[in-house]
Amino acid sequence: MPPPKPSNHSVADTPLRFGVMVLAAGASARWARRSNCSGSWSTSGCAHCGGGARSEGWPVVVVLGAHAEKIRPALARVPVLFAENPAWAEGLASSIRAGMGTMQQFSRRLDAVLVALGDQPAFSADVIARLVAGQRSGGRSIVAARYRGRQGAPALFLREHFPALAALIGEEGARSLLNDDPSRITAVDLPALGVDLDTPEEHTALWSKNSR
């Protein structure tokens, strides 16, 4: 494996100043179902994000789109910012662009941004901590969760990748950045993030477990 490329943030630099972006703009049937489950996915998932924000990561930006009218009220008491993505139908890249716009307006002093998918039930403050630890130990500019045989979200991107994130196009989001040049990526094995849940009962059970 080639040696890691130098990043803008060394292992010795602490704390890492990062924001958390949660992509929740999709129009899938699964999103609609979760939005109607007494807000269970949204309140639990973003509460985990808030836990990371209280320790090191801020702001927490939730990108809304197709189901904004259902998700926003469910997060009324959660300390997050909202980014509206009117172009949500274009795919994940448009949501990342919208999130980056809000992220950089709020704080231009961020060292990194962590991009997460709002429909991953296993996403938690512990996942955030493991990705941050991966950056500190490996010193690479991208740290991504690995599951189902490839890198994916959630992923931590150092500031040098902000222009690329803000210019993404297409339905696949940041997948090309996460699976392109292995010399700049640290992968953290997190198989639980690849778990698919299909019923409200399964969602509720996992959120309850993660909240303990």
C-alpha positions in Angstrom: 0.0 0.0 0.0 1.4 3.4 -0.9 2.3 5.8 2.0 -0.4 8.3 3.0 -0.4 11.7 1.4 0.2 14.6 3.8 -2.9 16.3 5.1 -3.7 19.7 6.3 -4.2 18.4 9.9 -1.5 16.5 11.7 -2.0 13.9 14.3 -0.7 16.3 16.9 -3.3 19.0 16.2 -6.1 18.9 18.7 -8.9 19.3 18.8 -10.1 18.7 15.2 -12.6 21.3 14.4 -15.3 19.6 12.3 -18.9 20.0 11.4 -21.4 17.1 10.9 -23.6 17.1 7.9 -26.6 14.7 7.9 -28.2 14.1 4.5 -32.0 13.7 4.9 -33.4 15.1 1.6 -34.3 11.9 -0.2 -37.8 11.0 -1.5 -37.6 7.2 -1.1 -40.5 5.2 0.4 -38.2 4.3 3.3 -37.7 8.0 4.1 -41.5 8.5 4.2 -42.0 5.5 6.4 -39.3 6.7 8.9 -40.7 10.2 8.9 -44.0 8.8 10.1 -42.6 6.5 12.8 -43.2 9.1 15.5 -40.0 10.8 14.4 -38.0 7.9 15.8 -35.3 7.8 13.1 -34.8 11.6 13.2 -34.8 12.3 16.9 -32.5 9.4 17.7 -30.2 9.8 14.8 -29.6 13.5 15.2 -29.4 13.2 19.0 -26.4 11.0 18.3 -25.0 13.7 16.0 -25.6 16.2 18.7 -23.6 14.1 21.1 -20.6 14.4 18.8 -21.3 18.1 18.4 -21.2 18.7 22.1 -17.8 17.1 22.4 -16.0 18.4 19.3 -18.1 18.7 16.2 -20.1 21.8 15.4 -22.3 22.8 13.5 -24.6 19.9 12.9 -26.4 20.6 9.6 -29.4 18.5 8.5 -30.1 18.8 4.8 -33.8 18.6 4.1 -35.7 18.1 0.8 -38.6 15.9 -0.1 -39.9 15.3 3.4 -38.8 18.5 5.1 -42.3 19.2 6.4 -42.2 16.0 8.4 -38.6 16.0 9.5 -38.2 19.6 10.6 -40.9 19.5 13.4 -39.4 16.2 14.7 -36.1 18.0 15.3 -37.5 21.1 16.8 -35.7 20.5 20.2 -32.5 19.0 18.7 -29.6 21.5 18.5 -29.1 21.3 14.7 -29.1 23.7 11.7 -31.2 23.1 8.6 -30.1 23.4 5.0 -32.9 23.3 2.4 -32.1 21.5 -0.9 -34.7 22.4 -3.5 -32.7 20.3 -6.0 -32.9 17.1 -4.0 -34.2 15.1 -7.0 -30.8 15.5 -8.6 -29.3 13.1 -6.1 -26.9 13.0 -3.1 -24.4 15.4 -4.7 -27.0 18.3 -4.6 -27.6 17.7 -0.9 -23.8 17.7 -0.1 -23.5 21.0 -2.0 -26.4 22.5 0.0 -24.9 21.3 3.2 -21.5 22.7 2.4 -23.0 26.0 1.7 -24.6 26.2 5.1 -21.5 24.7 6.8 -19.1 27.2 5.4 -21.4 30.2 6.0 -21.6 29.2 9.7 -17.9 28.7 10.3 -15.1 29.2 7.9 -12.6 27.9 10.4 -13.5 24.3 10.2 -10.7 21.8 9.7 -13.1 19.0 8.4 -16.6 18.0 7.8 -18.2 14.6 8.5 -20.9 13.6 6.0 -23.5 11.1 7.2 -26.7 9.6 5.8 -29.8 10.2 7.8 -31.2 6.7 7.1 -28.4 4.7 8.7 -29.8 3.4 12.0 -26.4 2.4 13.4 -25.0 5.9 13.0 -24.0 7.2 16.5 -21.7 9.4 18.5 -19.4 6.4 18.8 -19.1 6.1 15.0 -18.2 9.8 14.9 -15.5 9.2 17.5 -14.0 6.3 15.7 -13.8 8.2 12.4 -12.1 11.1 14.2 -9.7 8.7 15.9 -8.9 7.2 12.5 -7.9 10.6 11.2 -5.7 11.3 14.2 -3.9 8.0 14.0 -3.5 7.8 10.3 -3.1 11.4 9.3 -4.9 10.9 6.0 -7.3 13.5 4.5 -10.3 11.2 4.2 -11.6 8.7 6.8 -14.5 6.6 5.7 -16.6 3.8 7.2 -16.1 0.5 5.4 -19.0 -2.0 5.1 -20.4 -4.2 2.3 -16.9 -4.4 0.8 -16.3 -0.7 0.1 -15.9 2.7 1.6 -19.0 4.8 2.2 -20.7 7.3 4.5 -20.3 8.4 7.1 -17.0 9.8 6.1 -14.7 12.6 7.4 -13.2 15.0 4.9 -10.4 17.5 5.7 -10.7 21.0 4.6 -8.6 20.4 1.4 -11.6 18.5 0.0 -14.2 21.2 0.7 -14.0 22.6 -2.9 -14.5 19.1 -4.4 -17.5 18.5 -2.0 -19.1 21.8 -3.0 -18.7 21.0 -6.7 -20.1 17.4 -6.7 -22.7 16.4 -9.3 -24.7 13.3 -9.9 -26.6 10.7 -7.8 -23.7 9.0 -6.1 -22.6 11.8 -3.9 -19.0 11.5 -2.7 -18.5 7.9 -3.7 -15.8 8.7 -6.2 -13.8 10.5 -3.5 -14.2 7.6 -1.1 -13.1 4.9 -3.5 -10.7 6.6 -5.8 -7.2 7.2 -4.4 -6.4 4.7 -1.5 -3.3 6.7 -0.5 -5.4 9.5 0.9 -8.1 7.3 2.6 -8.2 5.6 6.0 -11.0 3.0 6.1 -12.6 2.1 9.5 -14.5 -1.2 9.5 -18.1 -0.5 10.7 -20.2 -3.4 9.3 -23.3 -2.4 11.4 -23.7 0.7 9.1 -24.6 -1.7 6.3 -27.6 -3.2 8.1 -30.9 -2.6 6.3 -34.1 -2.3 8.4 -37.4 -2.5 6.7 -40.1 -2.4 9.4 -41.0 0.4 11.9 -40.6 -2.2 14.7 -37.0 -2.9 13.6 -36.2 0.8 13.4 -37.7 1.4 16.9 -35.8 -1.5 18.4 -32.4 -0.4 17.1 -32.9 3.3 18.0 -33.8 2.2 21.6 -30.7 0.1 21.8 -28.4 2.9 20.5 -30.0 5.4 22.9 -29.1 3.4 26.0 
